Amino acid sequence: MTYTDLIKALSTDVNCSQTVVKQILENLSDHIAREVRAGVPLRIPALGTFSSSKREERLGRNPATGAPVVIPAKVLVKFRAGKILQDKVEQ
């Protein structure tokens, strides 16, 4: 399913315009990013939990040359499916 297909399906399910659904999804994404960036886990009971995890700087290798490369530290977004979502997937 593509992003456009999701917007069409949701707009049909809730009987509102695709523009409104798209705005809601974009705002949801912004709110999730803001909370995760602040280090606060965001729990949506019907969906799951979004959280952050820090990955430290590490040494890697360039696969083409074999030269050592420093891979910078970064913050990862983690998602863990909630029980409601997991149960729906398993049905």
MODA-V966255 format. One record per backbone hydrogen bond with DSSP energy under -1.0 kcal/mol. CO is the residue of the C=O (numbers start at 1). NH is the residue of the N-H. E is the energy in kcal/mol with one decimal. If there is no record, write none. Layout:
BEGIN
[[CO | NH | E] [CO | NH | E]]
END
This chain:
BEGIN
[[2 | 6 | -2.3] [3 | 7 | -2.3] [4 | 8 | -2.4] [5 | 9 | -2.6] [6 | 10 | -2.7] [7 | 11 | -2.4] [8 | 12 | -1.8] [9 | 13 | -2.5] [10 | 14 | -2.5] [11 | 16 | -1.6] [17 | 21 | -1.8] [18 | 22 | -2.5] [19 | 23 | -2.2] [20 | 24 | -2.3] [21 | 25 | -2.5] [22 | 26 | -2.4] [23 | 27 | -2.6] [24 | 28 | -2.6] [25 | 29 | -2.2] [26 | 30 | -2.1] [27 | 31 | -2.5] [28 | 32 | -2.5] [29 | 33 | -2.5] [30 | 34 | -2.3] [31 | 35 | -2.2] [32 | 36 | -2.7] [33 | 37 | -2.6] [34 | 38 | -1.5] [35 | 40 | -2.5] [36 | 39 | -1.3] [42 | 50 | -2.9] [44 | 47 | -2.2] [44 | 48 | -2.0] [47 | 82 | -2.3] [48 | 44 | -3.3] [49 | 80 | -2.3] [50 | 42 | -2.8] [51 | 78 | -3.4] [53 | 76 | -3.6] [55 | 74 | -1.9] [58 | 71 | -3.3] [60 | 69 | -2.6] [62 | 66 | -3.1] [67 | 62 | -2.9] [69 | 60 | -3.7] [71 | 58 | -2.3] [74 | 55 | -3.3] [76 | 53 | -2.0] [78 | 51 | -2.5] [80 | 49 | -2.6] [82 | 86 | -2.6] [83 | 87 | -2.8] [84 | 88 | -1.9] [85 | 89 | -2.1] [86 | 90 | -1.9]]
END
